[in-house]
Amino acid sequence: MRKVMLVEDEELILRGLENIIDWEALGLTVFYRAHNGEEALELLGQERVDILVTDVSMPLLDGIGLLEQVRKTDSRMRFVILSGYSEFEYARAAVRLDVEDYILKPINEEELIRALTGCVEKLKKMDEEQDSQIDRKMEFQCFLEGGFSPEERRRYLQNIVPGIPPGRYRAAVMKIDLSTLGAYRLTDVTRYISSRKSGEELKVWHLGGSNFLLLLCLCKEEDPAASGWRASAAGEQESAVSGEGEASGGWFADLQNEMEIELGVYSFLTVSNVFCDLTSLPEVYGTVEKMQRYLLIEGYGSCMNEEKLLNRTDTDVVIDKEKFAGLILRKDIAGAGEYVEGLFINNIQKEVSVDVLYQIAARIALILREIRLEYNIRDEGRQLYDVIGEIWQAEDISAIRTMLLSEISDIISWMNMENMQYTPVVRQIIAEVKNNYQNDMNLKTLAYKYHMNTSYLGQIFQKEVGCPFSQYLNNVRNGIAKNLILTTNLRINDIAREVGYSDTSYFYRKFKQSYGVSPAALREMKNY
């Protein structure tokens, strides 16, 4: 059932509207009733409807004002306006709001039914068109992902690129910086790109999100997309100094520059080499789409072709884990930040592959996660894969740097908390006991593990915790044993082994020292 809102300031007319129509027979239900535009907007803020039937003249906010507000965010909702004879011309002026019908008062039942039926038919067509668009997009995505056979590709291309002559082609993926769209919509960007053919055959597809695929047929002898990309040696040298270079020329770069000037919309473009077989478009697309990761380095406003990647190098980056962790444990947030930034800057200057930068970020994230686990620092439920996912989604180095610095700052903040009463090594030992209390454990083995003198570690532990390590271990074990005695039917001998006591007699003695009663006596008290 499609939902209807009735808006009328006169209660008698409002009730009449609801009662004169067999709404169910039309596949409709009256979902909301309102007495003015402001009340209607408040209700629509809770849940949208499909059809809005409204009077024109109402207090607080009239019908035309209501429709103007709704149309700012909803192009699908259908409108039916009710107006008195004197208001009819005023209501007709609302044609720009895509009003379905205007009905004069007193309301004719058959006329209203025809208007509502028209609304239902229009909504049905809109839904069918939307479903068709979704199907077409899914089919195109399947094509780009290589899901068609060679023969299926040829047949599909005849449908989506009719009229493009055989020849040479370049493909490009354009990613729009949504923050620069302003009052424009992505449909405006599509129209703008499509209008710039300059004698060349051009196809534009919106891939979803902020991405477009552009296919340019090089109909002329000269390749307009390549113009300016093969500079002289002197030109290359100059471009390296000026920061411009081969991506500053060419058809796609010109398009990008004009979009920035005329629309104020910024983009990042990755352009393919020339190819002749249009059925290879999925493979070409895969290449230029993968190149979009270089947005991380190049930033919006850049146009990059495959040739530019030839100078990029893959190298194994060495991160001094001990030095980096030492900076964090010394709570040197500035030093840790400078170390991270230095890794990125030095490798960007070497013109490394973007994969190297992702590798750096992922390794740093892994080191930070290890520090959190080692020192039992909470992380608000964020897992390593959450952090890595954010790194992969980042559009520039600044975003990754900010994310990693935030992680570093959070770790150091926890180390600086006033209620953090233990030094890192004591916190490690407490975490070790908490996680492995059932295992054979003593201060000597722990001191060896953390590269410390046994006597010195014992002194630090007793000073901060308030009891010797052996007593602390027994207290933890006894506490868990007490819970098992009171909440399970396990035998006392089994509980002793479960919490780490190999000698049941020793368990009895230590338990009684802690709680003043034996384990068996506590079990009897529970049963009683």
C-alpha positions in Angstrom: 0.0 0.0 0.0 1.3 3.4 -0.9 1.2 6.1 1.8 -0.8 9.3 1.6 -0.6 12.5 3.6 -3.7 14.8 3.8 -3.0 18.5 4.7 -6.0 20.8 5.3 -6.5 23.4 8.0 -10.3 22.9 8.2 -11.0 19.7 10.2 -14.4 19.1 8.5 -12.8 19.1 5.0 -9.9 16.9 6.3 -12.3 14.3 7.6 -14.4 14.5 4.4 -11.3 13.9 2.3 -10.5 10.8 4.3 -14.0 9.4 4.1 -15.1 10.1 0.5 -12.4 7.9 -1.1 -12.1 4.1 -0.9 -8.3 4.4 -0.4 -7.7 0.7 -0.1 -9.3 0.1 -3.5 -6.7 2.5 -5.0 -3.9 0.7 -3.2 -3.5 3.6 -0.9 -3.6 4.3 2.8 -4.0 7.6 4.7 -0.8 7.6 6.7 -0.7 11.2 8.1 -3.1 14.0 8.6 -1.9 17.6 9.2 -3.5 21.0 9.6 -0.8 23.2 8.2 2.6 23.0 6.3 4.7 23.1 9.4 2.9 20.2 11.1 3.2 18.3 7.8 7.0 18.9 7.5 7.4 17.7 11.1 5.6 14.4 10.4 7.5 14.0 7.1 10.7 14.2 9.1 9.7 11.0 10.8 8.7 9.1 7.7 8.1 10.0 4.0 4.9 9.3 2.1 4.3 8.6 -1.6 1.5 11.1 -2.2 0.8 14.5 -0.6 -2.7 16.0 -1.0 -2.7 19.6 0.3 -4.8 22.7 0.5 -3.2 25.9 -0.7 -4.3 28.5 1.9 -3.2 27.4 5.4 -1.7 29.2 8.5 2.0 29.1 9.4 3.1 27.6 6.1 0.8 27.4 3.1 0.6 24.6 0.6 3.0 26.0 -2.0 5.6 26.7 0.7 5.2 23.1 1.9 5.7 21.7 -1.6 8.8 23.9 -2.1 10.4 22.5 1.1 9.6 18.9 0.2 11.0 19.3 -3.3 14.4 20.3 -1.9 15.0 16.8 -0.7 12.4 14.6 -2.5 11.9 14.5 -6.3 9.8 11.3 -6.2 6.8 12.3 -4.0 3.6 13.2 -6.0 1.6 16.3 -5.2 -2.1 17.0 -5.6 -3.2 20.6 -4.8 -6.6 21.6 -3.5 -7.6 25.2 -4.1 -10.5 27.6 -4.0 -11.4 29.3 -7.3 -9.6 32.6 -6.3 -6.4 30.6 -5.5 -6.4 28.6 -8.7 -4.0 30.7 -10.7 -1.7 30.9 -7.7 -1.8 27.1 -7.5 -1.1 26.7 -11.2 2.1 28.7 -10.8 3.4 25.6 -8.9 4.0 23.7 -12.1 7.8 24.0 -11.5 7.2 21.8 -8.4 6.1 18.9 -10.6 2.5 18.9 -9.3 0.4 16.0 -10.5 -3.0 17.8 -10.5 -5.0 20.8 -9.3 -8.5 20.3 -8.0 -10.9 23.1 -7.3 -13.1 23.2 -4.2 -15.7 22.0 -3.6 -13.9 18.7 -4.3 -15.3 16.4 -6.9 -14.8 12.8 -5.8 -14.3 11.4 -9.3 -11.8 14.1 -10.1 -9.8 13.4 -7.0 -9.8 9.6 -7.8 -8.5 10.3 -11.3 -5.7 12.5 -9.8 -4.8 9.9 -7.2 -4.9 7.1 -9.9 -2.5 9.3 -12.0 -0.2 9.6 -9.0 -0.2 5.8 -8.5 0.6 5.2 -12.2 3.4 7.8 -12.2 4.9 6.2 -9.1 4.7 2.8 -10.7 6.6 4.1 -13.8 9.2 5.8 -11.7 9.8 2.6 -9.7 10.0 0.6 -12.9 12.5 3.0 -14.4 14.5 3.0 -11.2 14.6 -0.8 -11.2 15.6 -0.7 -14.9 18.4 1.7 -14.1 19.6 -0.6 -11.4 19.5 -3.6 -13.7 21.5 -1.7 -16.4 24.1 -0.6 -13.9 24.5 -4.1 -12.6 24.8 -5.4 -16.1 27.4 -2.7 -17.0 29.3 -3.5 -13.8 29.3 -7.2 -14.7 30.7 -6.3 -18.1 33.5 -4.2 -16.6 34.4 -6.9 -14.2 35.0 -9.4 -17.1 31.8 -11.4 -16.6 31.0 -11.7 -20.3 32.4 -14.0 -22.9 34.1 -12.4 -26.0 31.0 -12.8 -28.1 28.8 -11.5 -25.3 31.1 -8.5 -25.0 30.7 -7.7 -28.7 26.9 -7.9 -28.6 26.8 -5.8 -25.4 29.1 -3.1 -26.8 26.7 -2.7 -29.8 24.0 -1.7 -27.4 26.0 0.7 -25.1 28.2 2.4 -27.6 26.3 2.4 -30.9 27.7 4.7 -33.6 31.3 4.9 -32.3 33.5 4.0 -35.3 36.3 1.5 -35.0 39.6 3.0 -34.3 41.8 3.9 -31.4 40.5 4.7 -27.9 41.5 6.0 -24.5 39.6 5.3 -21.3 39.7 7.2 -18.1 38.3 7.0 -14.6 37.4 10.3 -13.1 36.8 10.6 -9.3 35.0 13.8 -8.2 35.9 15.6 -5.0 32.4 15.8 -3.6 33.4 18.6 -1.2 33.8 20.9 -4.3 30.4 20.1 -5.9 28.6 23.0 -4.2 25.2 23.5 -5.7 26.0 21.1 -8.6 24.9 17.5 -8.7 26.7 14.5 -10.3 24.1 14.6 -13.1 25.3 18.2 -13.8 28.9 16.8 -14.1 27.7 14.1 -16.5 26.0 16.7 -18.7 29.1 18.9 -18.6 31.5 16.2 -19.6 29.2 14.9 -22.4 28.9 18.4 -23.9 32.7 18.6 -24.4 33.1 16.4 -27.4 35.2 18.7 -29.5 34.6 16.7 -32.6 35.6 13.4 -30.8 33.2 10.6 -30.0 32.8 10.4 -26.2 30.8 8.2 -23.9 30.4 8.8 -20.2 29.1 6.4 -17.5 28.4 7.1 -13.9 29.9 4.1 -12.0 28.3 5.0 -8.7 29.6 7.1 -5.8 31.8 9.9 -7.2 33.4 7.8 -10.0 32.8 8.1 -13.8 34.2 6.1 -16.7 35.0 8.1 -19.9 35.6 6.5 -23.2 37.1 8.7 -25.9 37.3 7.6 -29.6 40.4 9.1 -31.3 38.7 9.7 -34.6 41.4 12.1 -35.9 44.9 11.2 -37.0 46.3 13.2 -34.0 45.6 11.8 -30.6 44.1 14.7 -28.7 44.4 12.9 -25.4 48.1 12.4 -25.8 48.9 15.9 -26.8 51.4 17.4 -24.4 52.2 14.1 -22.7 55.4 13.5 -24.6 57.5 16.5 -23.8 61.0 17.2 -24.8 63.8 16.4 -22.4 64.0 20.1 -21.6 60.3 20.2 -21.1 60.4 17.2 -18.8 63.1 18.9 -16.8 61.1 22.1 -16.6 58.0 20.2 -15.5 59.8 18.5 -12.7 60.7 21.9 -11.4 57.4 23.6 -11.9 55.3 20.7 -10.7 53.3 20.6 -13.9 54.5 18.1 -16.6 53.0 15.5 -18.8 49.6 15.3 -17.1 49.1 19.0 -17.6 48.3 18.6 -21.3 46.0 16.4 -23.3 42.3 16.2 -23.8 41.4 14.7 -20.4 43.7 17.2 -18.6 42.0 20.1 -20.5 38.6 18.7 -19.5 39.7 18.6 -15.9 41.1 22.1 -15.9 38.0 23.6 -17.5 35.8 21.8 -15.0 37.8 23.4 -12.2 37.5 26.9 -13.8 33.9 26.8 -15.0 32.3 24.7 -12.3 34.8 24.8 -9.4 34.6 21.0 -9.3 37.9 19.2 -8.7 38.6 15.6 -9.8 41.4 13.0 -10.1 41.8 11.4 -13.5 43.6 8.2 -14.4 44.0 7.6 -18.2 44.8 4.5 -20.2 47.2 4.0 -23.0 45.7 3.9 -26.5 43.9 0.6 -27.3 42.3 -0.5 -30.5 40.1 -3.5 -29.5 37.0 -2.1 -27.7 36.2 -5.6 -26.4 39.3 -5.2 -24.1 37.6 -2.3 -22.3 37.1 -4.4 -19.1 40.8 -5.1 -18.9 41.6 -1.4 -19.6 39.1 -0.3 -17.0 40.7 -2.6 -14.5 44.1 -0.9 -15.1 42.9 2.7 -14.8 40.6 1.9 -11.9 43.6 0.4 -10.0 45.6 3.5 -10.8 43.0 5.5 -8.8 44.9 4.5 -5.6 47.5 7.1 -6.6 45.0 9.7 -5.5 46.7 9.1 -2.2 49.9 10.6 -3.6 48.8 12.9 -6.4 45.7 14.4 -4.9 42.7 16.0 -6.6 43.5 18.2 -9.5 45.9 15.7 -11.0 45.6 13.7 -14.3 47.7 10.6 -14.5 48.4 8.2 -17.4 49.9 4.7 -17.5 53.3 6.0 -18.7 53.7 8.0 -15.6 53.7 4.8 -13.5 56.8 3.4 -15.3 59.2 5.4 -13.0 57.4 4.2 -9.8 59.4 1.7 -7.9 58.4 -1.1 -5.4 60.8 -1.4 -2.5 60.8 -3.0 0.8 60.6 -0.4 3.5 62.5 -1.0 6.7 60.7 0.3 9.9 62.8 0.4 13.0 60.2 -1.1 15.3 62.3 -0.8 18.4 63.0 2.9 17.8 59.4 3.7 17.0 58.0 1.7 20.0 60.6 3.3 22.3 59.4 6.8 21.3 55.9 5.8 22.2 56.8 4.2 25.5 58.8 7.4 26.4 55.6 9.2 25.6 57.3 11.3 23.0 54.3 12.1 20.8 56.2 14.7 18.7 59.1 12.3 18.1 56.8 9.4 17.1 54.8 11.7 14.8 58.0 13.0 13.1 59.2 9.4 12.6 56.0 8.4 10.9 55.9 11.6 8.7 59.6 11.0 7.8 58.8 7.5 6.5 56.1 8.9 4.2 57.9 12.0 3.0 61.2 10.2 2.2 59.4 7.5 0.2 57.2 9.9 -1.7 60.3 11.8 -2.7 61.7 8.5 -4.0 58.6 8.2 -6.2 57.7 4.8 -4.8 54.6 2.8 -5.8 51.5 3.7 -3.9 51.6 0.1 -2.6 54.7 0.9 -0.6 52.9 3.8 1.2 50.0 1.5 2.1 52.6 -1.1 3.3 54.2 1.6 5.6 50.8 2.6 7.0 49.7 -1.0 7.6 53.0 -1.9 9.4 52.8 1.1 11.7 49.2 0.2 12.5 50.3 -3.4 13.3 53.1 -2.1 15.7 50.6 0.2 17.4 48.2 -2.7 17.8 50.9 -4.9 19.3 51.7 -2.1 21.8 48.0 -1.9 22.8 47.9 -5.6 23.4 51.2 -5.8 25.2 50.3 -3.0 27.7 46.6 -3.9 27.9 45.4 -0.5 26.6 41.8 -0.4 25.6 40.9 0.4 22.0 37.1 1.0 22.1 36.5 -2.3 20.4 38.4 -1.3 17.2 40.2 -4.2 15.7 43.3 -4.2 13.5 41.2 -4.8 10.4 39.1 -1.7 11.2 42.3 0.4 11.2 43.6 -1.2 8.0 40.2 -0.7 6.4 40.3 3.1 7.2 43.8 3.3 5.7 42.7 1.7 2.4 39.7 4.1 2.2 41.8 7.2 2.9 42.1 9.5 -0.1 45.4 11.3 0.8 48.5 10.9 2.9 47.3 13.6 5.3 44.2 11.5 6.2 46.4 8.4 6.9 48.9 10.5 8.9 46.1 12.0 11.0 44.7 8.6 11.6 48.0 7.1 12.8 48.8 10.2 14.9 45.4 9.8 16.6 46.3 6.2 17.4 49.7 7.3 18.8 48.1 10.1 20.8 45.4 7.8 22.2 48.0 5.2 23.4 50.2 7.9 25.0 47.1 9.5 26.6 46.3 6.2 28.3 49.9 6.0 29.5 49.5 9.5 31.0 46.2 9.0 32.7 46.2 9.9 36.4 44.5 6.7 37.4 47.1 4.6 35.6 48.9 3.5 38.8 51.2 0.9 37.3 54.3 1.2 35.2 54.2 -0.6 31.8 56.1 -3.6 32.9 53.9 -4.1 36.0 50.8 -3.7 33.8 52.3 -6.4 31.5 52.7 -8.8 34.4 49.2 -8.2 35.7 47.9 -8.8 32.2 50.0 -12.0 32.0 48.5 -13.3 35.3 45.0 -12.4 34.2 45.4 -14.3 30.9 47.6 -17.3 32.0 46.9 -17.8 35.8 46.3 -21.5 35.2 49.9 -22.0 34.0 53.1 -22.5 36.0 54.3 -18.9 36.6 56.9 -17.3 38.8 58.7 -14.0 39.1 62.0 -15.4 37.9 60.6 -16.5 34.5 58.8 -13.3 34.1 61.9 -11.2 34.9 63.8 -13.2 32.2 61.0 -12.6 29.7 61.0 -8.9 30.2 64.8 -8.6 30.4 64.9 -7.4 34.0 66.7 -8.3 37.3 64.4 -10.7 39.3 65.0 -8.8 42.6 64.5 -5.4 41.1 61.3 -6.5 39.4 60.0 -8.0 42.7 60.6 -4.7 44.5 58.8 -2.7 41.8 55.8 -5.1 41.8 55.4 -5.1 45.5 55.7 -1.3 45.7 53.1 -0.7 43.1 50.6 -3.5 43.7 51.1 -3.7 47.5 51.9 -7.4 47.8 54.6 -9.9 46.6 54.0 -11.4 43.2 53.4 -14.9 44.6 50.6 -13.6 46.8 49.0 -11.6 43.9 49.0 -14.8 41.8 47.4 -16.8 44.6 44.8 -14.0 45.1 43.8 -14.1 41.4 43.6 -17.9 41.4 41.7 -18.0 44.6 39.2 -15.4 43.4 38.5 -17.5 40.2 38.3 -20.7 42.3 35.8 -19.0 44.7 33.6 -18.1 41.7 33.7 -21.7 40.4 32.8 -23.1 43.8 29.8 -20.9 44.1 28.5 -21.1 40.5 29.4 -24.7 39.3 29.2 -28.3 40.6 32.9 -29.0 39.7 34.7 -31.1 42.2 37.2 -29.2 44.5 40.1 -31.2 43.1 39.1 -30.3 39.5 38.8 -26.6 40.5 42.2 -26.6 42.0 43.7 -27.9 38.8 41.6 -25.5 36.7 43.0 -22.4 38.4 46.6 -23.6 38.3 47.2 -25.5 41.6 48.9 -28.9 41.0 48.7 -29.7 44.8 45.1 -29.8 46.2 46.4 -29.5 49.8 48.4 -26.4 49.0 45.2 -25.0 47.3 43.2 -25.7 50.5 45.8 -23.9 52.6 46.1 -20.8 50.4 42.3 -20.6 49.9 41.7 -20.6 53.6 44.3 -17.9 54.1 42.4 -15.7 51.7 38.8 -16.3 52.7 39.0 -17.8 56.3 37.1 -20.9 55.2 38.1 -24.0 53.3 36.8 -24.6 49.7 34.6 -27.4 51.0 33.2 -25.3 53.8 32.3 -22.6 51.3 30.6 -25.1 49.0 28.5 -26.3 52.1 27.6 -22.7 52.9 26.4 -22.3 49.3 24.3 -25.4 49.5 22.8 -24.4 52.8 
